[in-house]
């Protein structure tokens, strides 16, 4: 798509908080989500400190431009039906909602007078927006792969396949929870040495992983591939993902089949889907291949993807310990990185995923893998930031962290910012780690 009037940085909304400095949910963002005010889940769009109730807006005649099947999809208790209609449907919702949050349209003037149309986010429950049938986690940051590889194989950090094939594994969809849901420290088998013997107990090495997740819109039929030139037609939008990881369980269990219980105890996602259309101003070139790096195989090669397959997003991890909460001190930033250095684009990951005929379905989640950069301050997990526990992070109150402690709250943030465009942000992806349960 190209930029249209919904991206105009001069747009003014009657929602004042959408114009506060640093606001994520600007009038140009319009992310999709699911809210409940005690009356069941309802599709919504976040703006400022409010959520526009799409069903109420439709029933009030404020979304009259929506095609019939798009309007009907708003009756479902999750967003999957809407996502299944593909990007033109999401674009229609975007155009309709843009008109009714604007202060200078007739729809906007009517909407501003309807007190129940846009409840405050603080007064509603924000739910997981879609039913996630399948979740796949990739490993697309070459800086992350190199850092982690060098801890375990100093002479040979990057395996020979890395620059040829997007590496991923199938994760667990049932334990994906929205921001705000507490996560419990898992128990599992761990061993002091790779030879064992193991013991069973609470993991002592809980970590976060800062990732970007892509939500599938229109699916592909089983047995059919998705050409890379059409991959983005299947991408509804992006969320932030915290792929909670138990490093000690992982170290003992991962060979020979890869991650299992070290990863599937919880995954936290930000609950507002920032659409690809909203991110249009932040598209950028894919990470260029260096001279000695192989060209991707033809099925992963596309000129448009090379030119604009990337997303210029800033990503941060913040931490607030129990002691900081008790003292009333704010969260502290652990890292800041960018999503522009990923070795594989989201389109390449999607196309590779479907290249064997695997069917992606509306609402499926594809995560990027930990987003790290070459600098220490851009490392997207504590395993890297504290270098396997050898360089603990020292917080300003003197506390040290090599891994996450009980009571710690991990907060991911992400946004796009560029001259000539309005800021578009994801909101927060936060969760407190609770001690192991009985
Ligand atoms: Ca991961």
Boltz pocket constraint, residues with backbone or C-beta under 6 A from the ligand:
constraints:
  - pocket:
      binder: B
      contacts: [[A, 137], [A, 138], [A, 209], [A, 211], [A, 243], [A, 369], [A, 370]]
      max_distance: 6.0
